[in-house]
Amino acid sequence: MPRSSEKKIKDGKIQNQEHENR
């Protein structure tokens, strides 16, 4: 698994959390 893919998933998870917090 490429590292860029893992980073993208992590960024997406963080964005999702921020959206839920709002």
PDB file with one MODEL, atoms N, CA, C and O in Angstrom:
MODEL        1
ATOM      1  N   MET A   1       0.864  -1.221   0.000  1.00  0.00           N
ATOM      2  CA  MET A   1       0.000   0.000   0.000  1.00  0.00           C
ATOM      3  C   MET A   1       0.890   1.258   0.000  1.00  0.00           C
ATOM      4  O   MET A   1       1.773   1.404   0.845  1.00  0.00           O
ATOM      5  N   PRO A   2       0.649   2.128  -0.927  1.00  0.00           N
ATOM      6  CA  PRO A   2       1.460   3.369  -0.983  1.00  0.00           C
ATOM      7  C   PRO A   2       1.180   4.260   0.215  1.00  0.00           C
ATOM      8  O   PRO A   2       0.078   4.285   0.762  1.00  0.00           O
ATOM      9  N   ARG A   3       2.192   4.972   0.593  1.00  0.00           N
ATOM     10  CA  ARG A   3       2.018   5.849   1.785  1.00  0.00           C
ATOM     11  C   ARG A   3       1.058   6.995   1.421  1.00  0.00           C
ATOM     12  O   ARG A   3       0.265   7.417   2.263  1.00  0.00           O
ATOM     13  N   SER A   4       1.116   7.485   0.226  1.00  0.00           N
ATOM     14  CA  SER A   4       0.232   8.619  -0.147  1.00  0.00           C
ATOM     15  C   SER A   4      -1.236   8.207   0.076  1.00  0.00           C
ATOM     16  O   SER A   4      -2.058   9.012   0.514  1.00  0.00           O
ATOM     17  N   SER A   5      -1.540   6.956  -0.230  1.00  0.00           N
ATOM     18  CA  SER A   5      -2.939   6.498  -0.049  1.00  0.00           C
ATOM     19  C   SER A   5      -3.315   6.569   1.435  1.00  0.00           C
ATOM     20  O   SER A   5      -4.403   7.015   1.798  1.00  0.00           O
ATOM     21  N   GLU A   6      -2.387   6.119   2.277  1.00  0.00           N
ATOM     22  CA  GLU A   6      -2.693   6.140   3.730  1.00  0.00           C
ATOM     23  C   GLU A   6      -2.903   7.582   4.192  1.00  0.00           C
ATOM     24  O   GLU A   6      -3.800   7.869   4.984  1.00  0.00           O
ATOM     25  N   LYS A   7      -2.065   8.476   3.686  1.00  0.00           N
ATOM     26  CA  LYS A   7      -2.182   9.892   4.117  1.00  0.00           C
ATOM     27  C   LYS A   7      -3.535  10.450   3.642  1.00  0.00           C
ATOM     28  O   LYS A   7      -4.192  11.204   4.360  1.00  0.00           O
ATOM     29  N   LYS A   8      -3.931  10.073   2.443  1.00  0.00           N
ATOM     30  CA  LYS A   8      -5.213  10.586   1.911  1.00  0.00           C
ATOM     31  C   LYS A   8      -6.358  10.107   2.811  1.00  0.00           C
ATOM     32  O   LYS A   8      -7.253  10.881   3.149  1.00  0.00           O
ATOM     33  N   ILE A   9      -6.323   8.854   3.187  1.00  0.00           N
ATOM     34  CA  ILE A   9      -7.394   8.309   4.045  1.00  0.00           C
ATOM     35  C   ILE A   9      -7.384   9.043   5.392  1.00  0.00           C
ATOM     36  O   ILE A   9      -8.432   9.399   5.929  1.00  0.00           O
ATOM     37  N   LYS A  10      -6.171   9.261   5.924  1.00  0.00           N
ATOM     38  CA  LYS A  10      -6.073   9.947   7.231  1.00  0.00           C
ATOM     39  C   LYS A  10      -6.647  11.363   7.097  1.00  0.00           C
ATOM     40  O   LYS A  10      -7.413  11.807   7.953  1.00  0.00           O
ATOM     41  N   ASP A  11      -6.281  12.059   6.037  1.00  0.00           N
ATOM     42  CA  ASP A  11      -6.794  13.432   5.834  1.00  0.00           C
ATOM     43  C   ASP A  11      -8.318  13.390   5.721  1.00  0.00           C
ATOM     44  O   ASP A  11      -9.009  14.236   6.289  1.00  0.00           O
ATOM     45  N   GLY A  12      -8.829  12.424   5.001  1.00  0.00           N
ATOM     46  CA  GLY A  12     -10.282  12.322   4.832  1.00  0.00           C
ATOM     47  C   GLY A  12     -10.951  12.074   6.177  1.00  0.00           C
ATOM     48  O   GLY A  12     -12.008  12.634   6.470  1.00  0.00           O
ATOM     49  N   LYS A  13     -10.325  11.229   6.991  1.00  0.00           N
ATOM     50  CA  LYS A  13     -10.921  10.947   8.318  1.00  0.00           C
ATOM     51  C   LYS A  13     -10.936  12.219   9.159  1.00  0.00           C
ATOM     52  O   LYS A  13     -11.923  12.511   9.834  1.00  0.00           O
ATOM     53  N   ILE A  14      -9.850  12.967   9.116  1.00  0.00           N
ATOM     54  CA  ILE A  14      -9.771  14.211   9.913  1.00  0.00           C
ATOM     55  C   ILE A  14     -10.840  15.191   9.407  1.00  0.00           C
ATOM     56  O   ILE A  14     -11.519  15.842  10.201  1.00  0.00           O
ATOM     57  N   GLN A  15     -10.981  15.287   8.086  1.00  0.00           N
ATOM     58  CA  GLN A  15     -11.976  16.222   7.527  1.00  0.00           C
ATOM     59  C   GLN A  15     -13.378  15.790   7.964  1.00  0.00           C
ATOM     60  O   GLN A  15     -14.220  16.626   8.294  1.00  0.00           O
ATOM     61  N   ASN A  16     -13.613  14.492   7.963  1.00  0.00           N
ATOM     62  CA  ASN A  16     -14.933  13.984   8.365  1.00  0.00           C
ATOM     63  C   ASN A  16     -15.206  14.361   9.818  1.00  0.00           C
ATOM     64  O   ASN A  16     -16.309  14.782  10.166  1.00  0.00           O
ATOM     65  N   GLN A  17     -14.186  14.206  10.660  1.00  0.00           N
ATOM     66  CA  GLN A  17     -14.368  14.527  12.087  1.00  0.00           C
ATOM     67  C   GLN A  17     -14.686  16.012  12.234  1.00  0.00           C
ATOM     68  O   GLN A  17     -15.571  16.390  13.001  1.00  0.00           O
ATOM     69  N   GLU A  18     -13.969  16.841  11.504  1.00  0.00           N
ATOM     70  CA  GLU A  18     -14.204  18.300  11.613  1.00  0.00           C
ATOM     71  C   GLU A  18     -15.629  18.619  11.169  1.00  0.00           C
ATOM     72  O   GLU A  18     -16.302  19.452  11.776  1.00  0.00           O
ATOM     73  N   HIS A  19     -16.079  17.964  10.124  1.00  0.00           N
ATOM     74  CA  HIS A  19     -17.426  18.230   9.608  1.00  0.00           C
ATOM     75  C   HIS A  19     -18.468  17.823  10.666  1.00  0.00           C
ATOM     76  O   HIS A  19     -19.468  18.512  10.868  1.00  0.00           O
ATOM     77  N   GLU A  20     -18.210  16.704  11.326  1.00  0.00           N
ATOM     78  CA  GLU A  20     -19.169  16.236  12.354  1.00  0.00           C
ATOM     79  C   GLU A  20     -19.156  17.181  13.558  1.00  0.00           C
ATOM     80  O   GLU A  20     -20.189  17.436  14.177  1.00  0.00           O
ATOM     81  N   ASN A  21     -17.978  17.687  13.871  1.00  0.00           N
ATOM     82  CA  ASN A  21     -17.868  18.596  15.028  1.00  0.00           C
ATOM     83  C   ASN A  21     -18.662  19.873  14.756  1.00  0.00           C
ATOM     84  O   ASN A  21     -19.258  20.437  15.673  1.00  0.00           O
ATOM     85  N   ARG A  22     -18.675  20.327  13.515  1.00  0.00           N
ATOM     86  CA  ARG A  22     -19.372  21.581  13.185  1.00  0.00           C
ATOM     87  C   ARG A  22     -20.812  21.341  13.390  1.00  0.00           C
ATOM     88  O   ARG A  22     -21.625  22.242  13.180  1.00  0.00           O
TER      89      ARG A  22
ENDMDL
END
